[in-house]
Structure formats: structure tokens, C-alpha cells
Amino acid sequence: MRTVYVGTSDFAAVVLDRLAASAHRPQLVVSRPDRRQGRGRKVSPPPVVERARELGIDTFQPEKVNDSDSLARIAAAEPEAACICAYGAIIGDDLLVAHTWLNVHPSLLPRWRGAAPIERAIEAGDTETGVAIMEPVAELDAGPVYLTRNEPIRADDDYGSLAARLAALGGDLLVEALDTLPTPLPQGEDGVTYAEKIEREERLLDPQLAAASLERRVRALTPHVGTYVEPAGFDRLGVGRVALAAPGDGPAAGELAARDGRLLYGARDGALELIEVQPAGGRPMDAAAWLRGHAAALGAG
């Protein structure tokens, strides 16, 4: 089947790789324009564009995917189906009605419609998620569903580990949907939740929240967004990996403490053990190494 693929992120690049290896190899890959990225602010192409070039597939990076030139360029590829995954911009009505669309969405719809379904599933403490192949409509992630597949969320999953499994699953499921073209079924409205995008302020681990909530937030935002603490008397400290400390083992909420060679951060009802941290302007490091350099400030423990 002739396809066009629309996507941007690392997640979408994994799905593209699987699609390109199938009988539905895209004739064209549509992605976002090159942007400045990273600390050096170097202009770089999106991950999907990099992978498409490696695969020898033509790419198209319009500023406005819904203008007439973009519609004409996509139509010229003569797709029998248009596939979309983590594109990062709204597909307008004219483009939606012009083609048969299959959208790879990493949740079990209607739970976690929206921009950050993987993060919100981890943060909420869900034990299961999955991938849905659905038909996009004007309402956000509300279209009928072709196929779904479940995936457990492990107790130690962070965004990186869960997203990798869901991307692989999404690629397989997209190919299966193109192979079989099942009739899409309406979602219904029972169980609808929305995965709002991650806001900048959510990166700060608020000590007035429960320790278990903070532990899940760290996993939900690691490694792509990152979290940090701002304890009194210390510079901002990035947080990479944590564990729940034993009850009664921690300092007051918002404070750091050393306990038997461990670095603890107090929360509302307990504490987190910080396992990997990143000093401002520095590299990630074991918390034990950071603690050795700050033992005097924290006192013996």
C-alpha cells in the first residue's frame, strides 16, 4: 500500500523504521522544520527526518502543513493511506478529508487523550497502558479506533524504557492495521481522561506532595524532560533516579539530609532517596559522589 508518513519525534522515528521495512514503505515523510536544539542551540533536523534520510525516503518539512502547497505536495505522493505519529501540529480538516488516516497514539484510548499520554500514565500510577491505531478527527484523539494492544507498566519504568517498548509496539500495530484495514470502532465517552502537556513548573519536585507522587513524577519525566529540587541552602539539583525511603527515615519537607551514605529529600509524608543527581551546569553523577563533596554542609548522618 502506498503511504505517506507524518511525524517528528524520536518515538515517531522508531515507528517509521518499522513501517519502512514493511510492504507499506512511505513514498514521502512529512515532518516539522529544522529547529535549534540542545545547549549549543545548533540547528538540527527532527529525528524523523534524520531517519528518513538514512532510509533514502524523500522528506518534506513545511512551516504550515495545512496550506495549499502542503496539501498538493502530499497529494502528489498518491497515498492510499496517510500515517501520523507524534507530529506536534494539528492536521486541518482539508487534509483530514483528503486521505485515509491512521494515527499511532501511545495509550489505550479513550484514556489519556492528548499530548503526554506516556508521562501521565506513569505519573498516575497506572499499571497498564498500550497503543491505539485510530482515525484522527477534529476533536483531539477522539476518533474511531482500528486496533489496540496492551502493554504493562513496570514498577521501575521511566519514560525512556516505557516509550521504547510502546514505539516498537506502535510500529508493529500500524503495519498490522495497514495489512488488515479493520473497520474502526467508536471510542465512546466512558473513561475519557486527558494527558495535558508537561508544563515547565512540573519539573520542580514540590516537597508538599506525597513522596510516592514525586517518585512517579521523576520516572515520568526521565530522561527527556528531567526534574530537579531546590533545597534550602543549596543550588538547584537535577534528579535522575530516586527510590522511596523507609517511613520516618527522612528530613523535613524540602530539606536534604545524609543518612548512612544516602542522600534523602524530604516530602510531605516521607522522603525520596536521590540515587542519581546532576549539579547545575554539571553532568549526571551518583548521589553518593555528590554527597561526599557536600557532607560538611549536610552534617554527619
Secondary structure, 3 states (H helix, E strand, C coil): CCEEEEECCHHHHHHHHHHHCCCCCEEEEECCCCEEECCCCEEECCHHHHHHHHHCCCEECCCCCCCHHHHHHHHHCCCCEEEEECCCCCCCHHHHHHCCEEEEECCCCCCCEECCHHHHHHHCCCCEEEEEEECCCCCCCCCCEEEEEEEECCCCCCHHHHHHHHHHHHHHHHHHHHHHCCCCECCCCCCCCEECCCCHHHHECCCCCCHHHHHHHHHHCCCCCCEEECCCCCCCEEEEEEEECCCCCCCCECCEEEECCEEEEECCCCEEEEEEEEECCCCCEEHHHHHHHHHHHHCCC
